[in-house]
Amino acid sequence: MVNGDLKTDVVVIGSGISGLTAAALLARKGREVMLIERTARPGGALKRFKRQGISFDVGFHYSGCLGDGEILAVLWDYLGVRDRLEIRQFPPEGYDELNISGCAQPVRAYFNYVQLAEELQRIFPVERAAIGAYLDKVRDICQEIPFYNLDLPLSPFLRGIKERPPSLAEYLRSITANPQLQAALAAPAFLYGVLPEAAALPVHASVAHGFYQGAYTIDGGGQAVVDAYLQVLARAGARVLTGNRVTKVLAAQGRVAGVVTEREEVIACREVIYTGHPAAVPAMVPASLFRPIYLKRLQELQNTCSMYAVFAVPEGDKVPSPDWVNYYQLPAGLDLVARHREGSLARRSLMMTSPERRDTGSLREPNRGIILLSPAFWSEGERFWDSTPRNRPPAYKAWKEEVAGEMLAAARRQWGARYGALRPLAVGTPLTFRDELAAPEGAAYGAQHSLLQHNPTARTRLPGFWLSGQSTLMTGVVGAALAGLVSAGEILELENTWEEVRQCR
């Protein structure tokens, strides 16, 4: 270990859900942990922000896997996080409303396998065989994933060599030629940002299954999750440093020895978990200890799409009642993450949700916030790449207003009868995601989990240096939390850790 200004057992870089989970797990097991976050507030994309007194979630809108005995609930029970949260399941009248081009009526994608099957069979009666085959396939795939079948050991799943699976597009075309049904079955792709042509069927199944089992909301949204983790970390004696950034990982005698921050502090440690995008790793680590091809692969990882985001309120003083429906506008077929703008956003997928309005007693005033999300691509803002939040040119503001106007117009056409006109309070672009979340190319879900590449695992060639985050294992809140579990488990002894966690069922 190097001589440093500070000493700890483990440094966790980044305070998103992966970093919070890894830090909490290690601290629970008696390790001295220091969590370092480059921004002023911990939480990454889980944080809420306010505009004109209205709260908005950035990256937490609803979640699966929070039912009794399901993996995120079990993990949070183990860490002592769950009993600090008010978690509520979507009621039977809650669902994803899929408005698919060319479909005579909306598809109510219920968060329940039986209800979902009945709804799909009602709208597509001649496609009963395809619907049954798809839902059975998703369940069969997830029965072999330890996170959905907690009786399975974890190591064989993580280390196993798997045959190339079919793409989501290949599979759906093999069971149905109906473009509206294809879109309905592929809809969860919106939640991991990979084109169905490139998305591996098991990746799609692992995301879809979590929601087909049930969807959940949390009072206070993602911010409540962050606050609960911080309470757990404080009680365990972990230290959280904000407004600081790790610039270098130090090695001595062939293993991790510490880190250096942008303040030129040297923090001595024997373990480092890095939870950010893997593309930043080559600039931080001693290059001589890694194969050049590995470092190049990290830098060249293809990313998921980004998002355009409009955070709005309905015009006027009326406060809409809580709404348990998430609304989607989707093109028919398999081009859910459309790449071509062609003058407007009308051809792209669009989501409208209002998670903050599902809060109960945690807010003094009813929340009026509504969020619109639509897939976006880094190339669309090419002329602004070199700008920063402090030096955006006037054309950037005009571009944001144009994008917001198109999304608001599309929402008004599709759902205006319910909400009327919406007034934007904030607008996000791929540059917003890049600058606020340190996400290369503004990637909403990190590096793609696709057939096009092999994502890095938690283990690296430098003993004591571990990777985590949604670019490594799985995407979303559930996937990133599980990545934190795996990375911390690798330090502690993976199967023993897994056994302790799953005993909380």
N, C-alpha and C positions, 0 to 999 in steps of 0.2 A: 504494500500500500504506500502511496506517495505521502509526503508531508503536506498537509492541506490546511487552509484556514478553518475548515470544518471537517468533521468526520461523521460517517453514518455507515450502516450496513448496506443499504440499498438506496440508490437514487432512481426515482421514477420520473421520467421526462414527459410532461403533458398531463393535464388534469381533466381530460374527457372521461367518459365512462370506463374505458379500458384502464387508464391510469388510476382512477379512483378505486376501481375494483382490485387491481393488483396491489396497490398500496394498502388497502384495508385488509386484504387477505394476509399479506406479509406481516403487517402490524399485529393482527390477531394472533399470529404464530410467534410473536415475541421479537421479530426483527425490528431493528431501528431503521425507520424509513423517512426519507426526505422526498417530498413531491414538489417538483419545480415546474412552474407555469409561466410562460412568457408574457401573458396578458395580466391586467390588473385584477381580474376576477376569475377564479377557477370554474371549471365546468365545461369548457369547450362549447360544442353545439347544443348541449343540454340547457344552457343558460336562457333565461327569459330577459327581454329588454322591454322598456316602456317608451311609448310615444304619446304625448298629450294625456298622460295618465292611464293609458290603455296598455295592458300587458300582452306580450306576444311570445310564443315559443318559436325558437329557430329550428331545432332539429328533433323535438319530441312532440308528436301529435297523437299517437296512440300506440299501444304495444301489445304483443302477444306474450305467451309463456308466463303469465302471472297468476294462473289458477293454482289452486292447492296441488302440490305434487309436481308442478311444472318447473322447468329448470331455472327461470329467472326468479321465481318466488322462492325456490329452494336455496338458490345462491344467496339471495338477499336475507333469508332467514339465518343462514350460516354466518353471514357477516354482521347481523344485527341491524340491517338497514330497513327491512320490510316493516317492522313494527313502528317505525318512525314515519310511515307514509299512510295516507288515506287512499287506498287503491279500490277502484270500483269497476266491475265488469259492465260492458255495454249491455243494456237491456235488450229484450227480444225485438224491440222496434228499432234497434240500431243495426246499421249495415253500411257497406260501401255501395252507393247508388252509381251504377255504371251506365252512363248515357253514351251508347255506342252508335256511331254513324251508320245509318241504314237499318237500325233496329227499331221496330215499331213502338217499343216501350222500354223504360229503364229496367236494368237487371239489378235486383236487390241481392248483392253478394253478402249474404249473412255470415256472421262469424260462428258458424256451426255447420258441421259436415252434413247433417241430415237436412236442415233447412236450406242450405246452399244447393244440395242436390235436387230438392223439390222445386226450388225456384228456377234452376236452370232447365229442368225437365218440363216445367210449365211453359217456359218461353221457347224452348227448342225441343218440342215433343218427339221429333223424328231422330234426335241425337242422343237418346237415352243411353245407348251403348257407349258412345264416345265420352259422355259425362261420367258414367260409372267407371270406365277404364281410367280416365284421368285422375279422379279422386282416389281410386284404389292405388294407382301408381304412386301418387304423392304419399299416401299413408305407408305403403310398402317401403319406399325409399327411406322415410324418416324412422321407420321401425329399426333400421340398421344404423342409425346415428345415435351415439350415446346421450347427446343432449336431449333427445326426445324419447329415448328408452334408457332410463337411468340404471337399468340392470346390467348394461354392457360396460366392459372396461374401456378406458379412454385411449390408452396408448396404441392399441392396434388400429383404431380409427385414424389417429393422427399420423402414424408412421407407415400405414399400409400403402402398397402400390395399387393404384386403381386403374382399371381399364378406361379408355376414353369413352365417356358417356355420350349419348346423343345430345344435340342442342335442343333447347326448348322448342324452337321453330320446327326442327325435324320431327320431333315427337308429335306436336300438335297437328302438323300436316298429315301425319300417318294415321291419325284417328278421326279427323274431320276436315272437310273442305269448306265448312261454313265460316266465313270471315268474321261474323259477329260473335259466334261462339269461340273462335280462336282468340279474339280480343278479350272476351270475358275470362277465359282461362289463363291468359297471359298477363292479366291486369296487375298481379303482384310485382311484375318487372318494374313498375313505376317506383317500387320501394327499394330497389337495389341498383337501378340505373344502368343496366346492360341491355343491349339490343337482343331480342329473342334469338336472332341468328347466331349470336356468339355466346349466349347464356347456356351453361350446362344445365341439363334437366335437374340433377341433384341440388344445384345451387338454388334454382327456382323453387323446388319442393321444400327446401329447408326454410325459406322465407315464407312461402304460402302456408305451410302446415301450421306455423305458429299462430297465424290469424284464423285459419279454418277451425282451430280448436277454441278460439275465443279472443276477443279484443278487450283491452282494459284502458282506463284513464286514471290519472293520478291528480288529486287536488294539488294545485300549485305547479303542475306540469313538470318539465325537466328541472326547473329550479328547485323544486321540492326534493327531487332525487339528489341533486348536488348538495343541498343543505343537509340531508340525512347522512350522506357519506362523510361530509366534513365533521359532523358531530361524532360519528364513529371513529374517524381518524384522530380527532382531538382527544377523545376518551382513551385511545390506545397510545397516545403520546407521539404520534407521527407529526412531523413538521411540514408545513405547506408554505413554500416561498413563491410569491406572485410577483409579476413585473420583472421577471428575470428569465434569461434564456441560456441554455447550455450550448456552448459553441464547440466544445471538443471533449472527446472521451479519451482518457489517458490509459495506457497499458504499461505494465512492468512484469518482467519474468513470464511473458506469454499470456497474461490474463488482465482483466480490467483492474485498474488501480485507482481511478477517480475520474472526475469531470472538471472542466473549466467553464465558468459562466461568462457572459458578456461584461460583467463587472470585474472580471479578472480574478474572481474568487476560485480557489482550488478546493474542491470538496473530495476528500479521500473516501473511497468505498470499494467494495469488492464485487458488487453487482449493480448493473444498470439496466433498466427496462425503458426502451424508447417506444413511445406510443404514437408518434406522428407518422407522416407519410414516409415510406422507405426511401424515396428519392433523395431525402435530405441526409441519409446516413453516410454516403461516401465523403461528404465534406466534414464529418464529425469524427470519423474513426481513423486509426492509423492504417493507411492504405496498404502498407507492407504486410499486414497480417491477414489480408483478404485476397482472394483471387480476383484479378482485374475483371474477369468475365462476370463474376457475381456482382461487383459494384456497378458495372455497366448495366446489368440486367435490372438492378434496382432503379437506376436513373431512367431507364427506358420503359418502365411499366406503363401500360396503357391505362388510362383513368376512366372512371365512370363519367356520366354526363354531369353537368352542373345544373343549376336551377335559376330561373327567374322567380322572384318572390315579391308579392305585393301584400303588404300588411295594411288592412283597411278597416273602416267602420261603415255601417249603413248611414246614408244621408238622413238627417233629421234626428229627433230626440228619442225615437222608439228604440227600446232595448229588446232585441229578439230573445225569445225563450230559448233555453238550452236545447241544442240540436244534437242528437246522437247519430246523425247520418253524415258520412263523408261523401262529398259529391265529386264525381269524375266525369269529364268529357273525353272520350277516347275515339280514335279512328278505328274503323273496322280492320280486321286482319292483324298482322304481326308487326306493324311499324309504330309501336306505341311510343317509342322514343325517337320521334321523327327528326331527321337531320336537315331537312330543307325548309327554309323559312318562306321563300317565295312570296314576299310582300306582307305577310301577316302571320300571326300565331294561330290562326283559325284551324289549321290542320294538325296542330300539336295536341298532345294530351294536356289536360288542365285539371287540377284538383282544387277544390274549395273545402276548407275545413275550419272549425272554430273550437279548438280544444280548450281554450281558456274559459269559454262559456259553459263548460261542463263542470267547472269548479263549484263547490258548495260553500261551506262556511268559511273557507280560507280567505275569501275576498270580502271586503266591506261593501263594495258596490258591484252590481251586475256588470260583467265584462261584455263589451260589444265587439270585440275583435274578431275579424275574419281574415283568413290567410288564403291567398291564391298561389299555387305553385305550378310551374310549367318547365319541362326539360329545356336546358340551354347548353350551348357548346362554346368552348373557349375561343374558337376561331371567330365567333360573331363579334367579339369585342376587341379584335386584333389592333385596331388603331389606338386603343387606350392601354395596351399592355404595359407600357413604360411609366404610366402614371401611378400615383399613390393617392390615398384618401386626402392628403393635404394639397395635392397639386393637380386635381382633375380639371381638364379643360371644359369650357362651357358646353362643348358638343357632347360631353358625357352626360350631363344633366338632361340635355335634349333627348339623347338616346334612351335614358331611363324613363323619361316621360312618355316617349313613343311606345316602349315595351309595355309600360303600365297601362297606357290607354288601350292598347290592343287586348290585353288580358282582361281588363275591366269590361270592355265591350263584349268580349266573348262570354264572360260571366253574366252580364246583363241579358244577353240573348238566351242563354241556357237556363238561368235561374232567377231572372229578374222578377218573376211573379212572386217569388218567395222573399227576396231581400231588397228588391228595388235597386237603386243606384248605390254604388259603394264609393267612399271617399278615401283615397290612399293617404296613409300617414308615413309610410316608409317603403322603399323599393330596393330589392337586392338583385345583383347581377353576378355572373361568374367572378368578376373582380372583387365583389364584396366577399364572396366565399373564400377567395384566395387570400385577401388581406386580413379578414377577421379571424379565419380559422386555419391559416397557414396551409391551405389546401391547394397543391399544384393544379393549375388549370381550373381552379374553382370546383374541383371534383366533389360532388355532394356525398359520395359514398366511398371515397378513397380510390385505390387501384381496383380495376375490374377483377372480379372473380369470374373468369370466363374460359372458354376453350382456347383463347388466343395466347395464354401465358400461364406460367406457374408462379403463383404468389409466394413470397418468402414465408417461412415458418418462424416460430418463436426462437428456435435455435440458430446460432450463428457460429462461425469458425473461431471467434474470439471468446474464450471461456469468461463467463460473467457478463456478457453483453447479449441481451435478449430483445426481440422485437415483439410488439403487440399492436393493438388497434385493428380497425375493421379492414385494413388492407391485408392482414395476415390470415385470419381465420374465417370469419363471417361478417356480413354487413349489418348495419342498423344498431339500435340500442342493445338488443339481445346479443347479436353477434360480437359486437365490440366488448361487451361485458364478459362474454365467454372467452374472448381473446385474453383479457386481463387475468381471468382464472387460470388459463393454460400457462401463460408466461410466469405468473407467480408460482404455479404448481411445478413448473420445471425447476425452479430454484429450491423448492421445499422437498420435492419427491412427488412426482405427478400422480401415481396411482393412490398413494396414501392420502394425498390432498383430495382427489376425486372421491375416495371412499368416505372421507369425513364430510364432504359437502352433501353427497347423496344420502347420507344418514339423516339429514334434516327433512326428508320427505314426510 
